[in-house]
Amino acid sequence: MLSVEDWAEIRRLHRAEGVPIKEIVRRLGVARNTVRAALASDRPPRYQRASRGSVVDAFEPQIRVLLQDWPRMPVPVIAQRIGWPYSLSPLKKRLAQIRPEYVGVDPVDRTVYEPGQITQCDLWFPQPRIPVAAGQDRVLPVLVMTLGFSRFMAATMIPTRQAGDILSGMWLLICEIGRVTRTLVWDRESAIGGTGRVSAPAAAFAGTLATRIQLAPPRDPEHKGMVERANGYLETSFLPGRRFVSPTDFNAQLSDWLAATANTRTVRSIQGRPVDLLETDRPAMLPLPPVGPQIGLQQRIRLGRDYYVRVDTVDYSVDPRVIGRFVEVTASPDVVTVSCDGTIVARHDRSWAKHGVITDPGHTATAKLMRHALAEDRQRRQAATRHHADGHPVTLRALHDYDALFGVDFSPTTVKASNE
């Protein structure tokens, strides 16, 4: 077979230098017909091996019958139905070619994002375990938000996947940007829209900001491909070579990296830097409301005798003077606050550990004083019932003395009558 180099040389000699075919044959040592074929061909020669067929050819009609009714039938099931006697590899290759004829192809359009229109949101779970307490490490979620027009990235680690913590993270990142886009895209995250409808806390959050939350179709990660790529970028460019001693340390390093690297790089698809395009994106966004949305974990409970409230498996002490009364518990990612009738009765730093106990020494001291006061009151009451008003003691008699006085016998003996 004539090589591409010889084909090119033949055409150059004949067309550029005017060398006759006979001379080209002599110089290159090829046949006259080969030279003529090279001059007649407008494309370089390419070797094509004649197909010898495949072991699948005889089974293809049966395969197509099955795919007509069950286009997504798995390969092992098809092999069983057609009595496939060989390795599955050639069958898989043939199915990859013909299955789209029955399943159909779902093309993806290129989307152009206008300024201020959309933000894609997602949770990223980095593999490094973060120390959260002595002897306790956890894999914690990171909320990632990517603006559609500018590709500006914002992210923060949050303690849980509960709605209150996710919304707290969203509000923190939105406040850092200073405005909010008209649409927030989420997947079917259970706390946001696990049922296929936006959850009540998420809907209230969006309503306060006058934006809307759009749920991606199920099993369609391409619907929010920008934030998915951002997650991969964080995985490959932020994590390697880093160590973290706490969630606070993780967020500090992440914030510095986003400002210095992620948002100052040139993004090929938009031919610009996110930090520069944000100046075009931000004016088209919605302004933030004067009153912030409801965020954080919230509950209303009656305080029990042990004067502790539980937030995400961690118990926090409360002023024991409000035992038996209803208290409002609010937990942000940083602080846990407990109030009763508008008065704060407990305030603790939020613990991201599991099954911990956080105690304020002041609450323990108050409880101790209350127990002593109760014991003294009981003693005082008991002493008051044992004395007359003038101070001399009251004589206490046994109960059976009163039975004898009134002629009452509560345990009579039974006399068996004689038959004589």
TORKOL-4160 file (C-alpha; in steps of 0.2 Angstrom, whole numbers, padded with zeros to 4 digits, m for minus):
420
<pt num="1" X="0000" Y="0000" Z="0000"/>
<pt num="2" X="0006" Y="0017" Z="m0005"/>
<pt num="3" X="0011" Y="0028" Z="0011"/>
<pt num="4" X="0005" Y="0045" Z="0014"/>
<pt num="5" X="0022" Y="0052" Z="0012"/>
<pt num="6" X="0024" Y="0044" Z="m0006"/>
<pt num="7" X="0007" Y="0050" Z="m0011"/>
<pt num="8" X="0011" Y="0068" Z="m0006"/>
<pt num="9" X="0028" Y="0067" Z="m0015"/>
<pt num="10" X="0020" Y="0060" Z="m0031"/>
<pt num="11" X="0008" Y="0075" Z="m0031"/>
<pt num="12" X="0021" Y="0087" Z="m0028"/>
<pt num="13" X="0033" Y="0081" Z="m0041"/>
<pt num="14" X="0020" Y="0080" Z="m0054"/>
<pt num="15" X="0010" Y="0096" Z="m0051"/>
<pt num="16" X="0022" Y="0108" Z="m0043"/>
<pt num="17" X="0038" Y="0103" Z="m0053"/>
<pt num="18" X="0031" Y="0095" Z="m0068"/>
<pt num="19" X="0040" Y="0079" Z="m0067"/>
<pt num="20" X="0033" Y="0066" Z="m0079"/>
<pt num="21" X="0025" Y="0050" Z="m0073"/>
<pt num="22" X="0039" Y="0040" Z="m0080"/>
<pt num="23" X="0052" Y="0049" Z="m0071"/>
<pt num="24" X="0042" Y="0048" Z="m0054"/>
<pt num="25" X="0041" Y="0029" Z="m0057"/>
<pt num="26" X="0060" Y="0029" Z="m0059"/>
<pt num="27" X="0064" Y="0040" Z="m0044"/>
<pt num="28" X="0052" Y="0032" Z="m0031"/>
<pt num="29" X="0052" Y="0014" Z="m0037"/>
<pt num="30" X="0033" Y="0012" Z="m0038"/>
<pt num="31" X="0022" Y="0006" Z="m0052"/>
<pt num="32" X="0015" Y="0017" Z="m0066"/>
<pt num="33" X="m0003" Y="0013" Z="m0061"/>
<pt num="34" X="0001" Y="0018" Z="m0043"/>
<pt num="35" X="0007" Y="0035" Z="m0048"/>
<pt num="36" X="m0008" Y="0037" Z="m0059"/>
<pt num="37" X="m0020" Y="0032" Z="m0045"/>
<pt num="38" X="m0011" Y="0044" Z="m0033"/>
<pt num="39" X="m0013" Y="0058" Z="m0045"/>
<pt num="40" X="m0031" Y="0054" Z="m0047"/>
<pt num="41" X="m0035" Y="0053" Z="m0029"/>
<pt num="42" X="m0039" Y="0069" Z="m0019"/>
<pt num="43" X="m0037" Y="0061" Z="m0002"/>
<pt num="44" X="m0022" Y="0053" Z="0006"/>
<pt num="45" X="m0023" Y="0034" Z="0005"/>
<pt num="46" X="m0030" Y="0025" Z="0020"/>
<pt num="47" X="m0029" Y="0007" Z="0024"/>
<pt num="48" X="m0046" Y="m0002" Z="0027"/>
<pt num="49" X="m0047" Y="m0020" Z="0032"/>
<pt num="50" X="m0061" Y="m0030" Z="0025"/>
<pt num="51" X="m0074" Y="m0034" Z="0039"/>
<pt num="52" X="m0074" Y="m0052" Z="0043"/>
<pt num="53" X="m0090" Y="m0051" Z="0052"/>
<pt num="54" X="m0094" Y="m0054" Z="0071"/>
<pt num="55" X="m0101" Y="m0068" Z="0081"/>
<pt num="56" X="m0115" Y="m0056" Z="0085"/>
<pt num="57" X="m0121" Y="m0055" Z="0067"/>
<pt num="58" X="m0131" Y="m0071" Z="0068"/>
<pt num="59" X="m0140" Y="m0065" Z="0085"/>
<pt num="60" X="m0144" Y="m0047" Z="0079"/>
<pt num="61" X="m0161" Y="m0051" Z="0073"/>
<pt num="62" X="m0166" Y="m0059" Z="0090"/>
<pt num="63" X="m0158" Y="m0044" Z="0099"/>
<pt num="64" X="m0168" Y="m0031" Z="0089"/>
<pt num="65" X="m0184" Y="m0041" Z="0093"/>
<pt num="66" X="m0181" Y="m0040" Z="0111"/>
<pt num="67" X="m0175" Y="m0021" Z="0111"/>
<pt num="68" X="m0192" Y="m0017" Z="0102"/>
<pt num="69" X="m0202" Y="m0021" Z="0117"/>
<pt num="70" X="m0189" Y="m0018" Z="0131"/>
<pt num="71" X="m0176" Y="m0006" Z="0125"/>
<pt num="72" X="m0167" Y="m0005" Z="0142"/>
<pt num="73" X="m0166" Y="m0023" Z="0144"/>
<pt num="74" X="m0149" Y="m0027" Z="0153"/>
<pt num="75" X="m0135" Y="m0036" Z="0143"/>
<pt num="76" X="m0135" Y="m0052" Z="0154"/>
<pt num="77" X="m0154" Y="m0054" Z="0152"/>
<pt num="78" X="m0152" Y="m0052" Z="0133"/>
<pt num="79" X="m0138" Y="m0065" Z="0133"/>
<pt num="80" X="m0149" Y="m0077" Z="0143"/>
<pt num="81" X="m0164" Y="m0074" Z="0131"/>
<pt num="82" X="m0155" Y="m0077" Z="0115"/>
<pt num="83" X="m0144" Y="m0091" Z="0122"/>
<pt num="84" X="m0128" Y="m0082" Z="0120"/>
<pt num="85" X="m0113" Y="m0094" Z="0121"/>
<pt num="86" X="m0098" Y="m0082" Z="0120"/>
<pt num="87" X="m0090" Y="m0069" Z="0131"/>
<pt num="88" X="m0101" Y="m0054" Z="0134"/>
<pt num="89" X="m0089" Y="m0041" Z="0127"/>
<pt num="90" X="m0094" Y="m0042" Z="0109"/>
<pt num="91" X="m0112" Y="m0042" Z="0114"/>
<pt num="92" X="m0110" Y="m0026" Z="0124"/>
<pt num="93" X="m0101" Y="m0018" Z="0110"/>
<pt num="94" X="m0115" Y="m0022" Z="0098"/>
<pt num="95" X="m0128" Y="m0016" Z="0110"/>
<pt num="96" X="m0119" Y="0000" Z="0112"/>
<pt num="97" X="m0121" Y="0003" Z="0094"/>
<pt num="98" X="m0139" Y="m0002" Z="0091"/>
<pt num="99" X="m0148" Y="0002" Z="0108"/>
<pt num="100" X="m0149" Y="0020" Z="0104"/>
<pt num="101" X="m0160" Y="0016" Z="0089"/>
<pt num="102" X="m0174" Y="0010" Z="0102"/>
<pt num="103" X="m0170" Y="0020" Z="0117"/>
<pt num="104" X="m0168" Y="0037" Z="0108"/>
<pt num="105" X="m0155" Y="0050" Z="0111"/>
<pt num="106" X="m0158" Y="0065" Z="0123"/>
<pt num="107" X="m0148" Y="0079" Z="0116"/>
<pt num="108" X="m0142" Y="0093" Z="0127"/>
<pt num="109" X="m0143" Y="0111" Z="0122"/>
<pt num="110" X="m0131" Y="0124" Z="0126"/>
<pt num="111" X="m0138" Y="0137" Z="0138"/>
<pt num="112" X="m0134" Y="0155" Z="0138"/>
<pt num="113" X="m0136" Y="0163" Z="0155"/>
<pt num="114" X="m0141" Y="0181" Z="0157"/>
<pt num="115" X="m0134" Y="0192" Z="0171"/>
<pt num="116" X="m0143" Y="0190" Z="0188"/>
<pt num="117" X="m0154" Y="0176" Z="0182"/>
<pt num="118" X="m0148" Y="0160" Z="0190"/>
<pt num="119" X="m0137" Y="0152" Z="0204"/>
<pt num="120" X="m0134" Y="0133" Z="0205"/>
<pt num="121" X="m0133" Y="0125" Z="0222"/>
<pt num="122" X="m0127" Y="0108" Z="0228"/>
<pt num="123" X="m0119" Y="0099" Z="0243"/>
<pt num="124" X="m0101" Y="0093" Z="0241"/>
<pt num="125" X="m0094" Y="0080" Z="0253"/>
<pt num="126" X="m0075" Y="0081" Z="0254"/>
<pt num="127" X="m0067" Y="0064" Z="0259"/>
<pt num="128" X="m0055" Y="0071" Z="0273"/>
<pt num="129" X="m0062" Y="0069" Z="0290"/>
<pt num="130" X="m0063" Y="0085" Z="0300"/>
<pt num="131" X="m0059" Y="0085" Z="0319"/>
<pt num="132" X="m0074" Y="0091" Z="0328"/>
<pt num="133" X="m0070" Y="0086" Z="0346"/>
<pt num="134" X="m0057" Y="0076" Z="0355"/>
<pt num="135" X="m0056" Y="0059" Z="0347"/>
<pt num="136" X="m0070" Y="0063" Z="0335"/>
<pt num="137" X="m0069" Y="0066" Z="0316"/>
<pt num="138" X="m0083" Y="0068" Z="0304"/>
<pt num="139" X="m0086" Y="0070" Z="0285"/>
<pt num="140" X="m0096" Y="0086" Z="0284"/>
<pt num="141" X="m0105" Y="0093" Z="0269"/>
<pt num="142" X="m0100" Y="0109" Z="0260"/>
<pt num="143" X="m0113" Y="0120" Z="0252"/>
<pt num="144" X="m0107" Y="0126" Z="0235"/>
<pt num="145" X="m0116" Y="0140" Z="0225"/>
<pt num="146" X="m0111" Y="0145" Z="0207"/>
<pt num="147" X="m0118" Y="0160" Z="0198"/>
<pt num="148" X="m0123" Y="0156" Z="0180"/>
<pt num="149" X="m0117" Y="0171" Z="0171"/>
<pt num="150" X="m0101" Y="0176" Z="0180"/>
<pt num="151" X="m0097" Y="0158" Z="0186"/>
<pt num="152" X="m0093" Y="0166" Z="0203"/>
<pt num="153" X="m0091" Y="0152" Z="0216"/>
<pt num="154" X="m0095" Y="0153" Z="0235"/>
<pt num="155" X="m0094" Y="0139" Z="0247"/>
<pt num="156" X="m0095" Y="0135" Z="0266"/>
<pt num="157" X="m0094" Y="0120" Z="0277"/>
<pt num="158" X="m0110" Y="0117" Z="0287"/>
<pt num="159" X="m0114" Y="0105" Z="0301"/>
<pt num="160" X="m0128" Y="0095" Z="0294"/>
<pt num="161" X="m0139" Y="0092" Z="0279"/>
<pt num="162" X="m0155" Y="0098" Z="0289"/>
<pt num="163" X="m0165" Y="0112" Z="0281"/>
<pt num="164" X="m0160" Y="0125" Z="0294"/>
<pt num="165" X="m0142" Y="0122" Z="0292"/>
<pt num="166" X="m0143" Y="0122" Z="0273"/>
<pt num="167" X="m0153" Y="0138" Z="0273"/>
<pt num="168" X="m0141" Y="0146" Z="0286"/>
<pt num="169" X="m0126" Y="0142" Z="0274"/>
<pt num="170" X="m0136" Y="0149" Z="0259"/>
<pt num="171" X="m0140" Y="0165" Z="0268"/>
<pt num="172" X="m0122" Y="0167" Z="0273"/>
<pt num="173" X="m0115" Y="0166" Z="0255"/>
<pt num="174" X="m0129" Y="0177" Z="0248"/>
<pt num="175" X="m0125" Y="0190" Z="0261"/>
<pt num="176" X="m0106" Y="0189" Z="0256"/>
<pt num="177" X="m0111" Y="0192" Z="0237"/>
<pt num="178" X="m0123" Y="0206" Z="0243"/>
<pt num="179" X="m0138" Y="0201" Z="0231"/>
<pt num="180" X="m0148" Y="0186" Z="0226"/>
<pt num="181" X="m0152" Y="0179" Z="0208"/>
<pt num="182" X="m0170" Y="0177" Z="0202"/>
<pt num="183" X="m0168" Y="0158" Z="0203"/>
<pt num="184" X="m0159" Y="0146" Z="0214"/>
<pt num="185" X="m0157" Y="0128" Z="0206"/>
<pt num="186" X="m0157" Y="0113" Z="0217"/>
<pt num="187" X="m0157" Y="0095" Z="0215"/>
<pt num="188" X="m0169" Y="0083" Z="0225"/>
<pt num="189" X="m0160" Y="0086" Z="0241"/>
<pt num="190" X="m0171" Y="0079" Z="0255"/>
<pt num="191" X="m0171" Y="0095" Z="0265"/>
<pt num="192" X="m0175" Y="0106" Z="0250"/>
<pt num="193" X="m0186" Y="0096" Z="0238"/>
<pt num="194" X="m0184" Y="0077" Z="0242"/>
<pt num="195" X="m0203" Y="0074" Z="0238"/>
<pt num="196" X="m0202" Y="0083" Z="0221"/>
<pt num="197" X="m0209" Y="0099" Z="0229"/>
<pt num="198" X="m0200" Y="0113" Z="0237"/>
<pt num="199" X="m0200" Y="0110" Z="0256"/>
<pt num="200" X="m0209" Y="0122" Z="0267"/>
<pt num="201" X="m0193" Y="0130" Z="0275"/>
<pt num="202" X="m0185" Y="0132" Z="0258"/>
<pt num="203" X="m0201" Y="0140" Z="0251"/>
<pt num="204" X="m0202" Y="0152" Z="0265"/>
<pt num="205" X="m0184" Y="0156" Z="0263"/>
<pt num="206" X="m0186" Y="0160" Z="0244"/>
<pt num="207" X="m0202" Y="0170" Z="0248"/>
<pt num="208" X="m0193" Y="0181" Z="0260"/>
<pt num="209" X="m0179" Y="0184" Z="0247"/>
<pt num="210" X="m0193" Y="0186" Z="0232"/>
<pt num="211" X="m0183" Y="0173" Z="0222"/>
<pt num="212" X="m0188" Y="0155" Z="0218"/>
<pt num="213" X="m0181" Y="0138" Z="0220"/>
<pt num="214" X="m0181" Y="0127" Z="0205"/>
<pt num="215" X="m0179" Y="0108" Z="0207"/>
<pt num="216" X="m0169" Y="0099" Z="0194"/>
<pt num="217" X="m0177" Y="0084" Z="0186"/>
<pt num="218" X="m0173" Y="0067" Z="0194"/>
<pt num="219" X="m0157" Y="0058" Z="0189"/>
<pt num="220" X="m0152" Y="0073" Z="0178"/>
<pt num="221" X="m0135" Y="0080" Z="0185"/>
<pt num="222" X="m0132" Y="0089" Z="0169"/>
<pt num="223" X="m0146" Y="0101" Z="0174"/>
<pt num="224" X="m0134" Y="0109" Z="0186"/>
<pt num="225" X="m0118" Y="0105" Z="0177"/>
<pt num="226" X="m0109" Y="0121" Z="0182"/>
<pt num="227" X="m0110" Y="0117" Z="0201"/>
<pt num="228" X="m0106" Y="0099" Z="0198"/>
<pt num="229" X="m0090" Y="0105" Z="0189"/>
<pt num="230" X="m0086" Y="0117" Z="0203"/>
<pt num="231" X="m0087" Y="0102" Z="0215"/>
<pt num="232" X="m0074" Y="0093" Z="0204"/>
<pt num="233" X="m0063" Y="0108" Z="0203"/>
<pt num="234" X="m0064" Y="0109" Z="0222"/>
<pt num="235" X="m0060" Y="0090" Z="0224"/>
<pt num="236" X="m0044" Y="0091" Z="0212"/>
<pt num="237" X="m0038" Y="0109" Z="0215"/>
<pt num="238" X="m0042" Y="0114" Z="0233"/>
<pt num="239" X="m0040" Y="0098" Z="0243"/>
<pt num="240" X="m0024" Y="0090" Z="0238"/>
<pt num="241" X="m0009" Y="0094" Z="0250"/>
<pt num="242" X="m0021" Y="0102" Z="0263"/>
<pt num="243" X="m0024" Y="0097" Z="0281"/>
<pt num="244" X="m0038" Y="0104" Z="0292"/>
<pt num="245" X="m0039" Y="0105" Z="0311"/>
<pt num="246" X="m0057" Y="0110" Z="0313"/>
<pt num="247" X="m0072" Y="0116" Z="0302"/>
<pt num="248" X="m0067" Y="0134" Z="0306"/>
<pt num="249" X="m0050" Y="0131" Z="0299"/>
<pt num="250" X="m0057" Y="0122" Z="0283"/>
<pt num="251" X="m0069" Y="0137" Z="0280"/>
<pt num="252" X="m0054" Y="0149" Z="0282"/>
<pt num="253" X="m0043" Y="0140" Z="0270"/>
<pt num="254" X="m0058" Y="0138" Z="0258"/>
<pt num="255" X="m0062" Y="0157" Z="0258"/>
<pt num="256" X="m0044" Y="0162" Z="0255"/>
<pt num="257" X="m0043" Y="0149" Z="0240"/>
<pt num="258" X="m0059" Y="0155" Z="0232"/>
<pt num="259" X="m0054" Y="0173" Z="0233"/>
<pt num="260" X="m0036" Y="0171" Z="0228"/>
<pt num="261" X="m0038" Y="0157" Z="0215"/>
<pt num="262" X="m0055" Y="0150" Z="0210"/>
<pt num="263" X="m0063" Y="0167" Z="0207"/>
<pt num="264" X="m0048" Y="0176" Z="0199"/>
<pt num="265" X="m0044" Y="0162" Z="0186"/>
<pt num="266" X="m0049" Y="0165" Z="0168"/>
<pt num="267" X="m0064" Y="0153" Z="0164"/>
<pt num="268" X="m0062" Y="0147" Z="0146"/>
<pt num="269" X="m0081" Y="0146" Z="0142"/>
<pt num="270" X="m0084" Y="0164" Z="0147"/>
<pt num="271" X="m0067" Y="0171" Z="0142"/>
<pt num="272" X="m0066" Y="0181" Z="0158"/>
<pt num="273" X="m0063" Y="0180" Z="0177"/>
<pt num="274" X="m0078" Y="0177" Z="0188"/>
<pt num="275" X="m0072" Y="0191" Z="0200"/>
<pt num="276" X="m0073" Y="0204" Z="0185"/>
<pt num="277" X="m0089" Y="0197" Z="0178"/>
<pt num="278" X="m0098" Y="0198" Z="0195"/>
<pt num="279" X="m0098" Y="0217" Z="0193"/>
<pt num="280" X="m0110" Y="0214" Z="0178"/>
<pt num="281" X="m0119" Y="0200" Z="0187"/>
<pt num="282" X="m0123" Y="0209" Z="0203"/>
<pt num="283" X="m0133" Y="0224" Z="0197"/>
<pt num="284" X="m0145" Y="0213" Z="0188"/>
<pt num="285" X="m0149" Y="0203" Z="0204"/>
<pt num="286" X="m0162" Y="0206" Z="0217"/>
<pt num="287" X="m0158" Y="0217" Z="0232"/>
<pt num="288" X="m0159" Y="0208" Z="0249"/>
<pt num="289" X="m0174" Y="0211" Z="0260"/>
<pt num="290" X="m0173" Y="0222" Z="0275"/>
<pt num="291" X="m0178" Y="0208" Z="0287"/>
<pt num="292" X="m0168" Y="0192" Z="0285"/>
<pt num="293" X="m0177" Y="0175" Z="0282"/>
<pt num="294" X="m0180" Y="0162" Z="0295"/>
<pt num="295" X="m0164" Y="0151" Z="0296"/>
<pt num="296" X="m0156" Y="0139" Z="0307"/>
<pt num="297" X="m0163" Y="0124" Z="0317"/>
<pt num="298" X="m0178" Y="0129" Z="0328"/>
<pt num="299" X="m0189" Y="0120" Z="0340"/>
<pt num="300" X="m0201" Y="0124" Z="0355"/>
<pt num="301" X="m0201" Y="0112" Z="0369"/>
<pt num="302" X="m0205" Y="0112" Z="0388"/>
<pt num="303" X="m0189" Y="0111" Z="0398"/>
<pt num="304" X="m0188" Y="0095" Z="0408"/>
<pt num="305" X="m0180" Y="0093" Z="0426"/>
<pt num="306" X="m0163" Y="0089" Z="0419"/>
<pt num="307" X="m0163" Y="0107" Z="0411"/>
<pt num="308" X="m0155" Y="0102" Z="0394"/>
<pt num="309" X="m0161" Y="0104" Z="0376"/>
<pt num="310" X="m0155" Y="0093" Z="0362"/>
<pt num="311" X="m0149" Y="0100" Z="0345"/>
<pt num="312" X="m0143" Y="0087" Z="0332"/>
<pt num="313" X="m0139" Y="0074" Z="0346"/>
<pt num="314" X="m0129" Y="0086" Z="0357"/>
<pt num="315" X="m0137" Y="0092" Z="0373"/>
<pt num="316" X="m0135" Y="0110" Z="0379"/>
<pt num="317" X="m0139" Y="0116" Z="0397"/>
<pt num="318" X="m0152" Y="0129" Z="0401"/>
<pt num="319" X="m0155" Y="0140" Z="0416"/>
<pt num="320" X="m0164" Y="0128" Z="0428"/>
<pt num="321" X="m0176" Y="0142" Z="0434"/>
<pt num="322" X="m0187" Y="0140" Z="0419"/>
<pt num="323" X="m0189" Y="0121" Z="0421"/>
<pt num="324" X="m0207" Y="0116" Z="0417"/>
<pt num="325" X="m0210" Y="0131" Z="0405"/>
<pt num="326" X="m0209" Y="0132" Z="0386"/>
<pt num="327" X="m0193" Y="0138" Z="0378"/>
<pt num="328" X="m0188" Y="0142" Z="0361"/>
<pt num="329" X="m0172" Y="0134" Z="0354"/>
<pt num="330" X="m0163" Y="0142" Z="0339"/>
<pt num="331" X="m0147" Y="0135" Z="0332"/>
<pt num="332" X="m0136" Y="0143" Z="0319"/>
<pt num="333" X="m0120" Y="0134" Z="0313"/>
<pt num="334" X="m0111" Y="0144" Z="0326"/>
<pt num="335" X="m0122" Y="0148" Z="0341"/>
<pt num="336" X="m0136" Y="0139" Z="0350"/>
<pt num="337" X="m0148" Y="0151" Z="0359"/>
<pt num="338" X="m0163" Y="0147" Z="0371"/>
<pt num="339" X="m0176" Y="0160" Z="0376"/>
<pt num="340" X="m0191" Y="0160" Z="0387"/>
<pt num="341" X="m0204" Y="0173" Z="0385"/>
<pt num="342" X="m0192" Y="0184" Z="0375"/>
<pt num="343" X="m0178" Y="0182" Z="0388"/>
<pt num="344" X="m0162" Y="0173" Z="0383"/>
<pt num="345" X="m0159" Y="0159" Z="0396"/>
<pt num="346" X="m0145" Y="0150" Z="0387"/>
<pt num="347" X="m0132" Y="0153" Z="0374"/>
<pt num="348" X="m0118" Y="0141" Z="0369"/>
<pt num="349" X="m0106" Y="0139" Z="0354"/>
<pt num="350" X="m0113" Y="0126" Z="0343"/>
<pt num="351" X="m0104" Y="0109" Z="0344"/>
<pt num="352" X="m0102" Y="0100" Z="0327"/>
<pt num="353" X="m0098" Y="0084" Z="0336"/>
<pt num="354" X="m0110" Y="0069" Z="0339"/>
<pt num="355" X="m0118" Y="0064" Z="0356"/>
<pt num="356" X="m0110" Y="0078" Z="0366"/>
<pt num="357" X="m0115" Y="0087" Z="0382"/>
<pt num="358" X="m0112" Y="0106" Z="0383"/>
<pt num="359" X="m0114" Y="0113" Z="0401"/>
<pt num="360" X="m0113" Y="0131" Z="0407"/>
<pt num="361" X="m0105" Y="0131" Z="0425"/>
<pt num="362" X="m0117" Y="0144" Z="0430"/>
<pt num="363" X="m0132" Y="0133" Z="0426"/>
<pt num="364" X="m0125" Y="0119" Z="0437"/>
<pt num="365" X="m0122" Y="0131" Z="0451"/>
<pt num="366" X="m0140" Y="0138" Z="0450"/>
<pt num="367" X="m0147" Y="0120" Z="0450"/>
<pt num="368" X="m0136" Y="0116" Z="0465"/>
<pt num="369" X="m0143" Y="0131" Z="0474"/>
<pt num="370" X="m0161" Y="0126" Z="0469"/>
<pt num="371" X="m0158" Y="0109" Z="0476"/>
<pt num="372" X="m0152" Y="0115" Z="0493"/>
<pt num="373" X="m0166" Y="0128" Z="0494"/>
<pt num="374" X="m0179" Y="0114" Z="0490"/>
<pt num="375" X="m0171" Y="0102" Z="0503"/>
<pt num="376" X="m0171" Y="0116" Z="0517"/>
<pt num="377" X="m0189" Y="0120" Z="0512"/>
<pt num="378" X="m0194" Y="0102" Z="0514"/>
<pt num="379" X="m0185" Y="0101" Z="0531"/>
<pt num="380" X="m0194" Y="0117" Z="0537"/>
<pt num="381" X="m0211" Y="0110" Z="0532"/>
<pt num="382" X="m0207" Y="0093" Z="0540"/>
<pt num="383" X="m0202" Y="0102" Z="0556"/>
<pt num="384" X="m0217" Y="0113" Z="0556"/>
<pt num="385" X="m0229" Y="0098" Z="0556"/>
<pt num="386" X="m0221" Y="0090" Z="0571"/>
<pt num="387" X="m0223" Y="0105" Z="0583"/>
<pt num="388" X="m0236" Y="0116" Z="0590"/>
<pt num="389" X="m0237" Y="0134" Z="0588"/>
<pt num="390" X="m0230" Y="0137" Z="0605"/>
<pt num="391" X="m0215" Y="0126" Z="0601"/>
<pt num="392" X="m0218" Y="0110" Z="0611"/>
<pt num="393" X="m0217" Y="0094" Z="0601"/>
<pt num="394" X="m0233" Y="0084" Z="0596"/>
<pt num="395" X="m0234" Y="0067" Z="0603"/>
<pt num="396" X="m0235" Y="0054" Z="0589"/>
<pt num="397" X="m0245" Y="0038" Z="0594"/>
<pt num="398" X="m0245" Y="0021" Z="0585"/>
<pt num="399" X="m0260" Y="0017" Z="0574"/>
<pt num="400" X="m0265" Y="0002" Z="0584"/>
<pt num="401" X="m0268" Y="0013" Z="0599"/>
<pt num="402" X="m0282" Y="0022" Z="0589"/>
<pt num="403" X="m0289" Y="0005" Z="0584"/>
<pt num="404" X="m0290" Y="0000" Z="0603"/>
<pt num="405" X="m0298" Y="0017" Z="0608"/>
<pt num="406" X="m0312" Y="0015" Z="0595"/>
<pt num="407" X="m0314" Y="m0004" Z="0597"/>
<pt num="408" X="m0309" Y="m0007" Z="0579"/>
<pt num="409" X="m0301" Y="m0023" Z="0574"/>
<pt num="410" X="m0294" Y="m0024" Z="0556"/>
<pt num="411" X="m0287" Y="m0042" Z="0558"/>
<pt num="412" X="m0300" Y="m0053" Z="0568"/>
<pt num="413" X="m0296" Y="m0071" Z="0572"/>
<pt num="414" X="m0307" Y="m0084" Z="0565"/>
<pt num="415" X="m0314" Y="m0097" Z="0578"/>
<pt num="416" X="m0319" Y="m0114" Z="0571"/>
<pt num="417" X="m0335" Y="m0120" Z="0579"/>
<pt num="418" X="m0336" Y="m0137" Z="0587"/>
<pt num="419" X="m0347" Y="m0151" Z="0580"/>
<pt num="420" X="m0351" Y="m0158" Z="0598"/>
